[in-house]
Amino acid sequence: MLRTPLFDEHQGMGAAFTDFGGWEMPVRYGSDLDEHHAVRNSAGLFDISHMGEIRIKGEAAELLDYALVSKLSGMKDGKAKYTMICNADGKVIDDLIVYRIQTDEYLIVANAGNRHAVLVQLLNAAEHFEVEVTDESEQWVLLALQGPKATSVLNEFVDVDLEPLPYYSIASGKIGQTEVLLARTGYTGEDGFEIFIPDTEALKIFRALAVREEVRVCGLAARDTLRLEAGMPLYGHELTLDVNPFEAGLGRVVALDKDDFVGKVALEELKTQKNWKLYGLKGEGKRAARAEYEIYLPGGENPIGQVTSGALSPTLGYPVAMAYLDGSLELEIGSKLEADVRGTRIGYEVVELPFYRR
């Protein structure tokens, strides 16, 4: 398995590890619950250097308008956008965050397991444009500092004032003498920053942040329950090559009014279909329906879909889940359902996403 430049540091801190997208990543350092609550109440620090970074220069806006489902040319410098890259069949190769660094330069962050698939798709599309596509993933360490105290903590280290930086934007700055990029984005439902650091300079910055009293170093287990509470999809669960953006409830990112882009013809047709729909579900009691558990109408014999992600919410105290259900049912908020939890039917109801808002 691949390892981030901070692997030895994590090992020295007593982390337990797991395979995530081919990377040996920290899953926890102690208590999953303590790490989760630290992010909700103070600040949590994550190593997310397994993510891929791809820089586009030249006719970058034109390439991205063609290769991605959203309109990227309308972005302003220093802004970020959540979007997707689909194949010609309109199915999701990956969901991405795109940062516009300047007029002819963009930085894309892709999921670890999809980095090469995204790069290949972009390079194929780049044949039509005067553009330079560079995989910079090996050059960066990416840290996420998330939580209500993240801004005040990070402000003590950087040479720019982070308070006025809007959500979904990016700025350059320095931590000591190290030039970094500071993006006010994240995957936890909390305020915070993702910090792009040259790999050779990352260890000292990680250590400086990790020892702060307000900060707890966190693993992927807490990251998963945090993003689930925030209703954020995870590739391999809510998003796969079998899913299109409309089924995932993310049709808002698809700009069908663009002249042409990869997957447009298929997506125009898929928009009107009702095969599957992603729903948020709230459960009874404390037993949580997990991924691949089946969902039924009350008393029904045949499943109407299955859970993609589920857990007992540490913040809310009851089970929550996201599930793909039969789209033709057009279930309303409050609809009663049942989940088969290891042979026992547990009551669930349809609720709005996200489950948690800060």
C-alpha positions in Angstrom: 0.0 0.0 0.0 1.0 3.6 -0.5 1.9 5.8 2.5 1.8 9.6 3.0 5.0 11.5 3.9 3.6 11.6 7.5 3.2 7.9 7.9 6.1 7.4 10.4 4.7 10.3 12.5 1.3 8.7 12.6 2.8 5.4 13.6 4.8 7.1 16.4 1.5 8.7 17.7 0.0 5.2 18.0 -2.4 5.3 15.1 -4.2 2.3 13.9 -4.2 2.0 10.1 -6.6 0.8 7.4 -6.5 0.4 3.6 -8.2 3.3 2.0 -8.1 3.6 -1.8 -4.8 1.7 -1.8 -3.3 3.9 0.9 -2.3 2.9 4.4 -4.1 5.6 6.3 -4.7 6.4 10.0 -8.2 5.2 11.0 -8.0 6.4 14.6 -5.5 7.4 17.3 -7.6 6.5 20.3 -11.4 7.0 20.5 -13.5 7.4 17.4 -16.1 9.3 19.4 -13.5 11.7 21.0 -12.0 12.5 17.7 -15.5 13.1 16.2 -16.6 15.4 19.1 -13.3 17.3 18.9 -14.1 18.4 15.4 -17.6 19.4 16.3 -16.6 21.3 19.4 -13.0 22.5 19.0 -10.6 21.5 16.1 -9.5 18.2 14.5 -6.4 17.7 12.3 -6.4 15.2 9.5 -3.7 14.0 7.1 -5.4 13.8 3.7 -2.3 13.6 1.6 -3.7 10.5 -0.2 -5.9 12.9 -2.2 -4.7 13.8 -5.7 -3.8 17.3 -6.9 -3.8 18.1 -10.7 -2.8 21.5 -12.0 -4.2 22.8 -15.3 -2.5 25.7 -17.1 -3.2 27.5 -20.4 -6.7 27.0 -21.9 -7.7 25.6 -18.5 -11.2 27.1 -18.3 -12.0 25.8 -21.8 -10.8 22.3 -21.0 -12.6 22.1 -17.7 -15.9 23.4 -19.2 -15.6 20.5 -21.7 -14.3 17.7 -19.4 -16.4 18.5 -16.3 -20.2 18.8 -15.8 -20.1 22.3 -14.3 -19.3 25.6 -15.9 -15.8 26.4 -14.5 -15.0 29.4 -16.8 -17.4 31.6 -14.8 -15.4 31.2 -11.6 -13.5 34.2 -10.2 -9.8 34.0 -9.1 -9.4 32.5 -5.6 -12.8 30.7 -5.7 -13.6 26.9 -5.4 -16.3 24.8 -6.8 -17.6 21.3 -6.1 -18.2 19.4 -9.3 -18.0 16.0 -11.0 -16.2 14.4 -13.9 -18.4 11.9 -15.8 -17.9 9.5 -18.7 -19.8 9.6 -22.0 -22.6 7.5 -20.4 -23.1 10.2 -17.7 -21.8 8.1 -14.9 -19.6 9.5 -12.2 -15.9 8.9 -12.5 -15.2 11.1 -9.5 -16.4 14.1 -7.6 -13.9 16.9 -7.4 -13.1 20.3 -5.9 -11.7 22.8 -8.4 -9.8 25.9 -7.3 -9.2 28.8 -9.7 -5.8 30.0 -8.8 -5.7 32.7 -11.5 -7.2 33.3 -15.0 -5.4 30.5 -16.8 -4.6 28.2 -13.9 -6.7 25.8 -11.9 -6.0 23.2 -9.3 -8.1 20.1 -9.0 -8.4 17.8 -6.0 -9.5 14.3 -6.8 -10.2 11.3 -4.5 -7.2 9.0 -3.9 -8.6 5.9 -5.6 -9.7 7.8 -8.7 -6.7 10.0 -9.2 -5.4 8.1 -12.2 -8.8 7.7 -13.8 -9.4 11.5 -13.5 -6.0 12.2 -14.9 -6.5 10.0 -17.9 -9.9 11.5 -18.6 -8.5 15.0 -18.5 -5.5 14.1 -20.7 -7.8 12.6 -23.3 -9.9 15.8 -23.3 -6.8 18.0 -23.3 -6.0 16.9 -26.9 -8.5 19.5 -28.1 -6.9 22.4 -26.2 -3.7 24.3 -25.7 -3.2 23.2 -22.2 -0.8 21.7 -19.7 -2.1 19.1 -17.3 0.3 18.1 -14.5 -0.2 15.6 -11.7 1.3 17.3 -8.6 0.1 14.7 -6.1 3.6 13.6 -5.0 4.6 17.2 -4.4 2.0 18.1 -1.7 1.1 17.2 1.8 -2.5 18.1 2.4 -3.8 18.7 5.9 -7.3 19.5 7.0 -7.9 21.5 10.1 -11.6 21.5 10.8 -13.9 22.7 13.6 -15.2 25.9 15.3 -11.7 26.8 16.6 -9.8 26.0 13.4 -9.7 29.5 12.1 -8.4 31.0 15.4 -5.7 28.3 15.7 -4.5 28.6 12.1 -4.5 32.4 12.2 -1.7 32.3 14.7 0.5 30.4 12.2 -0.1 32.2 8.9 0.8 35.6 7.6 -2.7 36.4 6.2 -5.9 37.1 8.1 -8.2 34.1 7.5 -11.3 35.6 9.1 -12.6 37.4 5.9 -11.7 34.5 3.6 -15.1 33.3 2.3 -16.3 29.7 2.3 -15.2 27.8 -0.8 -12.2 30.0 -1.6 -8.4 29.7 -1.6 -5.5 32.0 -0.8 -1.8 31.8 -0.8 0.2 32.5 2.4 3.2 31.5 4.5 3.6 29.4 7.6 7.0 30.6 8.8 9.1 30.7 5.6 7.0 28.0 3.9 4.6 29.0 1.1 1.3 27.3 1.4 -2.2 27.3 -0.1 -5.1 27.8 2.3 -8.5 26.6 1.1 -11.6 27.2 3.2 -13.1 23.9 2.3 -13.6 20.6 4.1 -15.4 17.3 4.4 -16.8 17.5 8.0 -19.7 19.9 8.0 -17.6 22.3 10.1 -15.7 25.5 9.2 -12.1 24.9 8.6 -9.2 24.8 6.1 -7.4 22.4 3.8 -3.7 23.3 3.8 -1.5 22.5 0.8 2.1 22.2 2.0 5.2 21.3 0.0 6.0 17.7 1.1 9.5 18.5 2.4 8.1 21.1 4.8 5.0 19.3 6.1 6.3 17.5 9.1 7.2 20.5 11.2 3.9 22.2 10.3 1.9 19.1 11.2 3.7 18.8 14.6 3.2 22.5 15.4 -0.5 22.2 14.8 -0.9 18.8 16.5 0.5 20.0 19.8 -2.0 22.8 20.2 -4.4 22.3 23.1 -7.4 23.0 21.0 -6.4 20.5 18.3 -6.9 16.7 18.3 -5.3 14.6 15.6 -8.1 12.5 13.9 -8.4 9.5 11.7 -10.7 8.3 8.9 -13.3 6.8 11.2 -14.2 10.2 12.6 -14.0 11.7 9.2 -16.5 9.2 7.9 -19.1 9.9 10.7 -18.6 13.6 10.3 -19.2 13.6 6.6 -22.2 11.3 6.9 -23.8 13.7 9.4 -23.2 16.5 6.9 -24.8 14.5 4.1 -21.6 14.5 2.0 -21.2 11.7 -0.5 -18.2 9.3 -0.4 -17.0 7.8 -3.6 -17.4 4.0 -3.6 -20.6 4.4 -1.5 -23.0 7.2 -2.7 -21.0 7.8 -5.9 -19.8 5.0 -8.3 -19.6 4.3 -12.0 -23.1 2.9 -11.7 -24.5 6.2 -10.5 -25.3 9.5 -12.3 -25.4 13.0 -10.6 -29.2 13.2 -10.7 -29.7 9.9 -8.8 -27.2 11.2 -6.2 -29.3 14.4 -5.7 -26.4 16.4 -7.1 -28.0 17.5 -10.4 -27.4 21.1 -9.3 -23.8 20.8 -10.3 -24.7 19.8 -13.9 -24.8 22.7 -16.4 -26.8 21.3 -19.2 -26.9 24.8 -20.8 -23.2 24.5 -21.8 -22.7 24.0 -25.5 -21.0 20.7 -25.2 -19.2 18.6 -22.6 -18.4 14.9 -22.0 -21.6 13.1 -21.0 -24.0 15.9 -21.9 -26.2 13.8 -24.3 -26.5 11.0 -21.8 -27.1 13.3 -18.9 -30.0 15.1 -20.7 -31.7 11.8 -20.9 -30.8 10.6 -17.4 -32.3 13.8 -15.9 -35.8 12.6 -16.8 -35.4 9.0 -15.5 -36.5 7.9 -12.1 -34.6 4.6 -11.5 -33.0 5.4 -8.2 -32.8 8.3 -5.8 -30.6 9.0 -2.8 -32.5 9.6 0.4 -31.6 10.6 4.0 -32.9 8.3 6.6 -33.3 8.7 10.4 -33.6 5.5 12.5 -35.2 4.5 15.8 -33.2 3.3 18.8 -29.5 2.7 18.7 -29.0 0.0 16.2 -27.7 1.4 12.9 -28.2 0.1 9.4 -24.8 -0.1 7.7 -23.8 -0.1 4.0 -25.6 -2.7 1.9 -28.3 -3.3 4.5 -31.7 -3.5 2.7 -34.6 -1.1 3.1 -38.3 -2.1 2.9 -41.7 -0.5 2.9 -43.4 -1.3 6.3 -44.3 -5.0 6.2 -43.0 -5.3 2.6 -41.5 -8.5 1.4 -39.2 -7.1 -1.4 -36.5 -4.6 -0.7 -36.9 -1.1 -2.3 -33.2 -0.3 -2.1 -30.2 -0.4 0.2 -28.1 1.7 2.5 -24.9 3.3 1.1 -23.6 4.7 4.4 -25.0 4.4 7.9 -23.9 4.9 11.5 -25.1 5.8 14.9 -24.6 9.6 14.8 -22.2 10.7 17.6 -23.6 14.3 17.5 -27.3 13.5 17.2 -27.5 10.3 19.2 -29.7 8.3 16.8 -28.9 6.2 13.6 -28.6 8.0 10.3 -28.2 6.6 6.9 -28.1 7.5 3.2 -29.7 5.0 0.9 -30.5 4.5 -2.8 -34.2 3.7 -3.1 -36.6 3.0 -5.9 -37.0 6.4 -7.6 -40.5 5.6 -8.9 -41.9 5.6 -5.3 -41.2 9.4 -5.0 -41.1 9.1 -1.2 -41.8 12.2 0.8 -40.2 13.6 3.9 -41.6 11.7 6.9 -42.3 8.5 4.9 -41.9 5.4 7.2 -39.6 2.6 6.2 -37.8 -0.4 7.7 -34.2 -1.5 7.6 -33.2 -5.1 7.9 -30.5 -4.9 10.6 -29.1 -8.4 10.9 -32.4 -10.1 10.6 -34.4 -7.5 12.6 -36.6 -4.8 11.1 -35.8 -1.4 12.5 -38.0 1.6 11.9 -36.6 4.5 9.7 -38.1 7.6 8.2 -37.2 9.8 5.3 -35.6 13.1 6.4 -33.9 16.0 4.6 -30.2 16.1 4.1 -27.9 17.0 5.7 -28.6 15.5 9.1 -26.4 18.1 10.8 -25.8 21.8 10.1 -23.3 23.8 12.1 
